Amino acid sequence: MNTNSNIYTFIYASVLVVVVAALLSFTAIKLQPIQEQNIRIEKMQNILSSVGIESSVEQAEEMFNKFITKDIVINTKADKVEGQKAFDLNLKKEYKKSEETRFLPAFEATLDDGSKKIIIPLLGKGLWGPVWGYVSFNEDFNTIYGATFDHKSETPGLGADINKSWFEDQFKGKTIFDGEKLTSITIHKGGKGAAAIANNTEHGVDAISGGTITCKGVEEMIKDCLLNYEPYLNNNRSK
């Protein structure tokens, strides 16, 4: 009797596991297109945010198509790459490739006043996980017009504040070249006023108090990514 009961329990549990697994698989498949669309919309919103355009989920695609007027893909020598879409490129996969085979996405935005901005995506590592963002430049390809950052798992109230406007707004108007040299942006430890104390207000911003490691990750992300685009920036920037 006990043997039959054990067999019944085993069969019941096995069937239940199979049924639950099938339901979960079915649900994941059904939800995948929705998840992919949500990722697309969030990406559009982030790109737009780097040039100061905020959009709702419902408006994002329409506004993206309105303001993002050029899709750019280049290699690390600044040669234009045909047959690739910047929006569809996976930056993480591209940075795993050798430098010679890497494709680099960029976007050109045309604002209501007719000015054009170049937008470059960023990808790096914070304290607990990946950080990413977009930085936009004026037509001199040197002066930052705007920046937006985000993270997966940084510490709330500390490193997680990289996506707060008061941190991102510091980057506006900063320059990444010092003469012919790409200096990028330095994030100075010490909180408010640290960049001024270091006499680096042109290429520097203040770090988040208590978020030093995350800020260092953002600093390295910006420089490492921009170095890939250096030939492209040099070819286009105002001398």
C-alpha positions, 0 to 999 in steps of 0.5 A, a space after each residue: 500500500 505504501 509502495 503504491 502511494 509512493 508511486 502515485 505521489 512520484 507520478 503526481 509530482 512529476 506531472 505537476 512539474 511538467 505542467 507548471 514548466 509548460 505553463 511557464 514556458 508558454 507564458 514566457 513565449 507569449 510575453 516575450 514580444 511585450 518585453 522586447 517592445 518595452 525594451 525598445 521604448 525604454 531605449 528610445 526614451 533614454 536616447 531622447 532624454 540625452 538631448 533633453 526630450 522627455 517622452 511618455 511610453 505612448 509618445 516615445 516612438 513618435 517622438 523618436 522618429 521625429 527628432 532622431 534624424 540619422 542612424 549612424 554605424 561606423 567602425 573604430 577607424 570612423 569608416 561608415 558601415 553599410 547594412 547595419 542599423 544603429 538602434 539594433 546593435 547590441 553594444 555589449 556584444 560589440 565590445 566583446 569583439 576585437 577592435 578591428 571588427 567592432 561596429 559602433 552605433 551613434 545617432 543624430 538628433 535634429 531639435 526644434 531650433 534646427 540644431 543638430 546633436 550627436 548621441 553616443 551610447 555608453 556601457 560600463 560597470 558600476 559597483 554591483 553591476 552594469 551601468 549604461 547611458 547616452 551622451 550627446 554633443 553639440 555640433 563641435 563634437 566636443 561640448 556635451 549637450 546632455 547625458 543620461 545614465 542608468 544602472 541595474 543594481 547600484 546602492 539606493 541613495 548612493 551610486 544609484 543616484 547616477 540617474 538623477 537629474 542633479 547628477 546628469 545635469 553637471 555634464 552639460 557644457 563640459 568638453 571632452 577635448 583639451 586641445 588635440 587630446 581626448 581627456 573625457 570627463 573626470 568625476 571628482 571625489 568629495 561631493 559638491 564643489 569638488 571639481 571646482 576645488 580641483 580647478 577642473 570645471 571644464 572637464 570635471 564634475 562632482 561625484 556623488 557622496 558615498 557613491 565613489 566606486 559607481 562614479 568611478 565606473 561612470 568615469 571609466 565608462 565614458 572615457 573607454 567608450 569615447 576612445 572607440 569613437 575618437 577618430 570619428 569625433 576628431 574627423 568631425 569636430 571644430 578645430 
